[in-house]
Amino acid sequence: MIIHRFEETIGGRAYQIEVTHVSNRWRAQLSRGPGMPTAMMPFYGQTPDEAARLLTQWLALAHQRFAAASVAPRPSTV
């Protein structure tokens, strides 16, 4: 099995992405350590680069939303 590996830094955090060939497309998912489950769905593309790019875009969007939510003003409870 051929595995393409990509490393991306998003929001100051390093991510390792693995892309494997499945049937007629490529599947990208975050690399897992030994015994470490993954709860994130895989992303599929026609090429290894496309699959990794789709996962990277999703991670960037998720990070942006989290960052925006963490700096949003909170309602006062006076």
N, CA, C and O of each residue as an XYZ file, in Angstrom:
312
protein
N       0.839     -1.174      0.000
C       0.000      0.000      0.000
C       0.891      1.246      0.000
O       1.819      1.351      0.802
N       0.610      2.165     -0.882
C       1.352      3.427     -0.953
C       0.677      4.437     -0.038
O      -0.538      4.626     -0.094
N       1.473      5.079      0.800
C       0.965      6.116      1.697
C       1.704      7.408      1.396
O       2.933      7.459      1.453
N       0.953      8.446      1.076
C       1.517      9.781      0.904
C       1.364     10.502      2.239
O       0.302     10.459      2.860
N       2.429     11.163      2.671
C       2.382     11.879      3.945
C       2.590     13.370      3.692
O       3.452     13.779      2.915
N       1.772     14.162      4.375
C       1.851     15.617      4.283
C       1.933     16.163      5.698
O       1.335     15.611      6.621
N       2.671     17.244      5.862
C       2.730     17.943      7.148
C       2.251     19.360      6.926
O       2.733     20.059      6.034
N       1.298     19.780      7.744
C       0.735     21.120      7.645
C       0.725     21.747      9.029
O       0.501     21.063     10.027
N       0.966     23.044      9.084
C       0.840     23.784     10.331
C      -0.356     24.714     10.186
O      -0.399     25.562      9.296
N      -1.311     24.540     11.064
C      -2.540     25.329     11.027
C      -2.777     25.878     12.415
O      -2.866     25.126     13.386
N      -2.880     27.194     12.505
C      -3.103     27.819     13.803
C      -2.009     27.515     14.803
O      -2.274     27.417     16.001
N      -0.790     27.364     14.332
C       0.334     27.098     15.212
C       0.464     25.640     15.646
O       1.342     25.302     16.440
N      -0.394     24.790     15.133
C      -0.352     23.374     15.504
C       0.050     22.543     14.289
O      -0.437     22.774     13.182
N       0.937     21.579     14.501
C       1.398     20.720     13.409
C       0.459     19.528     13.253
O       0.068     18.893     14.232
N       0.109     19.244     12.011
C      -0.739     18.105     11.688
C      -0.005     17.211     10.698
O       0.630     17.704      9.765
N      -0.088     15.913     10.893
C       0.432     14.952      9.935
C      -0.771     14.291      9.267
O      -1.658     13.755      9.931
N      -0.776     14.344      7.941
C      -1.875     13.804      7.155
C      -1.348     12.620      6.357
O      -0.275     12.693      5.757
N      -2.104     11.535      6.352
C      -1.773     10.367      5.546
C      -2.835     10.212      4.468
O      -4.029     10.334      4.743
N      -2.403      9.945      3.246
C      -3.327      9.751      2.131
C      -3.057      8.378      1.522
O      -1.922      8.048      1.177
N      -4.121      7.583      1.395
C      -4.014      6.242      0.822
C      -5.015      6.078     -0.313
O      -6.046      6.748     -0.366
N      -4.678      5.167     -1.218
C      -5.551      4.893     -2.352
C      -6.621      3.900     -1.923
O      -6.319      2.838     -1.380
N      -7.895      4.265     -2.179
C      -9.026      3.419     -1.824
C      -9.931      3.332     -3.039
O     -10.504      4.336     -3.461
N     -10.061      2.163     -3.594
C     -10.899      1.944     -4.781
C     -10.436      2.855     -5.910
O      -9.339      2.674     -6.437
N     -11.251      3.824     -6.285
C     -10.894      4.710     -7.405
C     -10.598      6.131     -6.957
O     -10.629      7.047     -7.779
N     -10.313      6.341     -5.679
C     -10.026      7.688     -5.172
C      -9.015      7.613     -4.033
O      -8.601      6.530     -3.620
N      -8.628      8.785     -3.536
C      -7.630      8.886     -2.474
C      -8.303      9.368     -1.192
O      -9.157     10.254     -1.225
N      -7.910      8.776     -0.061
C      -8.488      9.118      1.236
C      -7.442      9.769      2.122
O      -6.366      9.212      2.343
N      -7.764     10.957      2.629
C      -6.868     11.677      3.543
C      -7.451     11.633      4.949
O      -8.650     11.823      5.154
N      -6.575     11.378      5.901
C      -6.976     11.423      7.297
C      -5.768     11.797      8.143
O      -4.627     11.678      7.696
N      -6.018     12.242      9.349
C      -4.922     12.572     10.244
C      -4.197     11.300     10.630
O      -4.817     10.256     10.835
N      -2.888     11.393     10.729
C      -2.093     10.241     11.159
C      -2.441      9.906     12.596
O      -2.720     10.788     13.408
N      -2.420      8.631     12.892
C      -2.705      8.181     14.246
C      -1.448      7.584     14.856
O      -0.651      6.940     14.174
N      -1.290      7.805     16.130
C      -0.208      7.159     16.850
C      -0.636      5.754     17.238
O      -1.808      5.404     17.093
N       0.280      4.957     17.722
C      -0.065      3.590     18.121
C      -1.176      3.577     19.170
O      -1.073      4.235     20.205
N      -2.229      2.825     18.893
C      -3.335      2.695     19.830
C      -4.226      3.919     19.939
O      -5.110      3.972     20.794
N      -4.001      4.893     19.089
C      -4.757      6.140     19.149
C      -5.885      6.104     18.124
O      -5.625      6.006     16.924
N      -7.147      6.182     18.585
C      -8.253      6.157     17.621
C      -8.402      7.496     16.921
O      -7.908      8.517     17.399
N      -9.083      7.484     15.792
C      -9.390      8.736     15.110
C     -10.901      8.901     15.090
O     -11.628      7.961     14.771
N     -11.367     10.078     15.426
C     -12.804     10.345     15.451
C     -13.193     11.240     14.279
O     -14.361     11.600     14.131
N     -12.228     11.596     13.455
C     -12.512     12.505     12.365
C     -12.746     11.748     11.072
O     -12.039     10.792     10.755
N     -13.755     12.193     10.330
C     -14.050     11.518      9.068
C     -12.937     11.777      8.059
O     -12.273     12.812      8.107
N     -12.741     10.839      7.158
C     -11.730     11.038      6.118
C     -12.256     11.959      5.021
O     -13.464     12.148      4.881
N     -11.347     12.522      4.256
C     -11.688     13.364      3.114
C     -11.174     12.674      1.862
O     -10.078     12.114      1.859
N     -11.966     12.716      0.800
C     -11.639     12.006     -0.432
C     -11.391     12.969     -1.577
O     -12.014     14.028     -1.653
N     -10.474     12.599     -2.475
C     -10.183     13.384     -3.664
C      -9.734     12.484     -4.801
O      -9.499     11.291     -4.610
N      -9.617     13.065     -5.979
C      -9.181     12.316     -7.159
C      -7.670     12.084     -7.173
O      -7.180     11.174     -7.842
N      -6.930     12.926     -6.419
C      -5.476     12.793     -6.315
C      -5.079     12.877     -4.841
O      -5.871     13.349     -4.026
N      -3.880     12.435     -4.482
C      -3.426     12.575     -3.095
C      -3.399     14.042     -2.652
O      -3.796     14.368     -1.533
N      -2.928     14.919     -3.539
C      -2.859     16.343     -3.196
C      -4.248     16.922     -2.929
O      -4.432     17.688     -1.984
N      -5.221     16.556     -3.759
C      -6.581     17.085     -3.585
C      -7.178     16.612     -2.265
O      -7.774     17.407     -1.537
N      -7.029     15.344     -1.952
C      -7.570     14.824     -0.696
C      -6.927     15.521      0.508
O      -7.626     15.904      1.446
N      -5.609     15.687      0.487
C      -4.908     16.370      1.583
C      -5.331     17.832      1.667
O      -5.500     18.368      2.762
N      -5.505     18.483      0.509
C      -5.922     19.888      0.490
C      -7.313     20.053      1.095
O      -7.547     21.000      1.846
N      -8.237     19.151      0.782
C      -9.589     19.242      1.338
C      -9.572     19.095      2.861
O     -10.272     19.824      3.565
N      -8.781     18.163      3.362
C      -8.660     18.003      4.812
C      -8.010     19.232      5.438
O      -8.454     19.699      6.487
N      -6.979     19.753      4.816
C      -6.298     20.946      5.323
C      -7.237     22.147      5.358
O      -7.239     22.903      6.330
N      -8.029     22.328      4.316
C      -8.991     23.434      4.281
C     -10.009     23.307      5.409
O     -10.351     24.298      6.054
N     -10.488     22.102      5.646
C     -11.459     21.891      6.711
C     -10.838     22.199      8.082
O     -11.469     22.843      8.921
N      -9.609     21.739      8.302
C      -8.934     22.017      9.573
C      -8.727     23.516      9.772
O      -8.902     24.028     10.878
N      -8.351     24.226      8.696
C      -8.146     25.677      8.790
C      -9.455     26.379      9.135
O      -9.472     27.277      9.977
N     -10.542     25.981      8.500
C     -11.846     26.571      8.786
C     -12.260     26.293     10.230
O     -12.735     27.193     10.923
N     -12.086     25.071     10.676
C     -12.427     24.719     12.057
C     -11.594     25.534     13.042
O     -12.117     26.008     14.050
N     -10.306     25.701     12.760
C      -9.446     26.491     13.643
C      -9.891     27.952     13.670
O      -9.939     28.565     14.736
N     -10.217     28.512     12.504
C     -10.672     29.912     12.442
C     -11.944     30.111     13.254
O     -12.068     31.098     13.979
N     -12.876     29.197     13.140
C     -14.136     29.310     13.895
C     -13.891     29.188     15.384
O     -14.491     29.919     16.172
N     -13.017     28.273     15.782
C     -12.699     28.120     17.190
C     -12.024     29.374     17.730
O     -12.357     29.845     18.818
N     -11.070     29.916     16.965
C     -10.348     31.116     17.392
C     -11.304     32.299     17.510
O     -11.203     33.079     18.458
N     -12.228     32.445     16.564
C     -13.194     33.545     16.606
C     -14.128     33.406     17.799
O     -14.471     34.403     18.434
N     -14.540     32.194     18.109
C     -15.436     31.962     19.229
C     -14.740     32.217     20.569
O     -15.380     32.650     21.528
N     -13.455     31.955     20.635
C     -12.741     32.107     21.903
C     -12.421     33.563     22.217
O     -12.125     33.886     23.367
N     -12.473     34.449     21.226
C     -12.212     35.868     21.485
C     -13.487     36.699     21.422
O     -13.440     37.907     21.654
N     -14.615     36.086     21.117
C     -15.882     36.814     21.050
C     -16.258     37.305     22.445
O     -16.048     36.597     23.430
N     -16.816     38.522     22.535
C     -17.213     39.030     23.847
C     -18.303     38.147     24.450
O     -19.226     37.700     23.770
N     -18.159     37.919     25.733
C     -19.157     37.109     26.425
C     -20.183     38.024     27.099
O     -19.831     39.098     27.587
N     -21.430     37.607     27.125
C     -22.444     38.447     27.776
C     -22.144     38.599     29.248
O     -21.700     37.655     29.902
N     -22.385     39.779     29.764
C     -22.126     40.007     31.182
C     -23.239     39.377     32.016
O     -24.397     39.318     31.602
N     -22.860     38.915     33.181
C     -23.824     38.270     34.068
C     -24.001     39.097     35.329
O     -23.967     38.570     36.441
N     -24.186     40.382     35.148
C     -24.325     41.277     36.306
C     -25.726     41.302     36.792
O     -26.031     42.001     37.759
